[in-house]
Amino acid sequence: MAILIDDPIWPFRGELWAHLVSDESYDELHRFAGDIGIPKHTFQGDHYDIPKRLWATAVDAGATPTDPRVLVRKLREAGLRKRKVSG
């Protein structure tokens, strides 16, 4: 039962981004994101993208900094990982 966040190392649109996930449920993740001001419409299927400028806010609110590989593994173990559909 944790909210996990990796380091903001993912570049996009001139900023660095982190991934915010739950290893429990999407409901837990949506509540946490809402509590720190992240709109639900920005949900990316199994995670939220968090800009570097909000990383400390997420950690201060209780997100656990986690290596990106561990974050994905925890997401898979919880059965919450969504695969991109290629096509």
One Martini backbone bead per residue (centre of mass of N, CA, C, O) as a GRO file, in nm:
protein
   87
    1MET     BB    1   0.076   0.051   0.031
    2ALA     BB    2   0.172   0.268  -0.224
    3ILE     BB    3   0.327   0.557  -0.328
    4LEU     BB    4   0.505   0.605  -0.630
    5ILE     BB    5   0.827   0.761  -0.732
    6ASP     BB    6   1.023   0.876  -0.965
    7ASP     BB    7   1.252   1.028  -1.122
    8PRO     BB    8   1.304   1.330  -1.303
    9ILE     BB    9   1.413   1.193  -1.631
   10TRP     BB   10   1.175   1.262  -1.835
   11PRO     BB   11   1.159   1.402  -2.136
   12PHE     BB   12   0.917   1.681  -2.199
   13ARG     BB   13   0.857   1.980  -2.313
   14GLY     BB   14   1.119   2.101  -2.147
   15GLU     BB   15   1.090   1.872  -1.929
   16LEU     BB   16   1.087   1.691  -1.632
   17TRP     BB   17   0.974   1.355  -1.547
   18ALA     BB   18   0.750   1.161  -1.356
   19HIS     BB   19   0.618   0.871  -1.193
   20LEU     BB   20   0.287   0.793  -1.067
   21VAL     BB   21   0.198   0.531  -0.834
   22SER     BB   22   0.027   0.233  -0.742
   23ASP     BB   23   0.027  -0.081  -0.536
   24GLU     BB   24  -0.308  -0.101  -0.507
   25SER     BB   25  -0.475   0.152  -0.662
   26TYR     BB   26  -0.644   0.382  -0.844
   27ASP     BB   27  -0.791   0.524  -0.616
   28GLU     BB   28  -0.541   0.598  -0.455
   29LEU     BB   29  -0.407   0.761  -0.680
   30HIS     BB   30  -0.632   0.972  -0.727
   31ARG     BB   31  -0.635   1.087  -0.444
   32PHE     BB   32  -0.344   1.178  -0.431
   33ALA     BB   33  -0.338   1.358  -0.679
   34GLY     BB   34  -0.566   1.546  -0.585
   35ASP     BB   35  -0.420   1.642  -0.319
   36ILE     BB   36  -0.178   1.775  -0.521
   37GLY     BB   37  -0.332   1.891  -0.797
   38ILE     BB   38  -0.396   1.651  -0.993
   39PRO     BB   39  -0.564   1.589  -1.263
   40LYS     BB   40  -0.748   1.322  -1.377
   41HIS     BB   41  -0.715   1.382  -1.695
   42THR     BB   42  -0.386   1.302  -1.668
   43PHE     BB   43  -0.420   1.017  -1.685
   44GLN     BB   44  -0.210   0.721  -1.821
   45GLY     BB   45  -0.373   0.434  -1.726
   46ASP     BB   46  -0.124   0.384  -1.467
   47HIS     BB   47  -0.043   0.699  -1.452
   48TYR     BB   48   0.140   0.984  -1.358
   49ASP     BB   49   0.267   1.282  -1.468
   50ILE     BB   50   0.545   1.452  -1.309
   51PRO     BB   51   0.679   1.735  -1.257
   52LYS     BB   52   0.958   1.844  -1.110
   53ARG     BB   53   0.812   2.084  -0.953
   54LEU     BB   54   0.624   1.836  -0.797
   55TRP     BB   55   0.795   1.620  -0.656
   56ALA     BB   56   0.823   1.726  -0.359
   57THR     BB   57   0.522   1.732  -0.305
   58ALA     BB   58   0.478   1.427  -0.326
   59VAL     BB   59   0.680   1.344  -0.107
   60ASP     BB   60   0.561   1.519   0.125
   61ALA     BB   61   0.275   1.352   0.091
   62GLY     BB   62   0.414   1.025   0.062
   63ALA     BB   63   0.588   0.956  -0.159
   64THR     BB   64   0.800   0.701  -0.288
   65PRO     BB   65   1.106   0.680  -0.378
   66THR     BB   66   1.181   0.512  -0.699
   67ASP     BB   67   1.291   0.304  -0.902
   68PRO     BB   68   1.180   0.249  -1.216
   69ARG     BB   69   1.196  -0.065  -1.210
   70VAL     BB   70   1.041  -0.101  -0.944
   71LEU     BB   71   0.785   0.044  -1.020
   72VAL     BB   72   0.702  -0.154  -1.248
   73ARG     BB   73   0.704  -0.410  -1.078
   74LYS     BB   74   0.486  -0.321  -0.874
   75LEU     BB   75   0.266  -0.275  -1.085
   76ARG     BB   76   0.257  -0.566  -1.187
   77GLU     BB   77   0.209  -0.714  -0.912
   78ALA     BB   78  -0.075  -0.550  -0.881
   79GLY     BB   79  -0.219  -0.545  -1.177
   80LEU     BB   80  -0.174  -0.222  -1.308
   81ARG     BB   81  -0.046  -0.275  -1.576
   82LYS     BB   82  -0.033  -0.115  -1.886
   83ARG     BB   83  -0.047  -0.176  -2.218
   84LYS     BB   84   0.047  -0.093  -2.513
   85VAL     BB   85  -0.112  -0.048  -2.816
   86SER     BB   86  -0.039  -0.186  -3.116
   87GLY     BB   87  -0.131  -0.088  -3.470
   0.00000   0.00000   0.00000
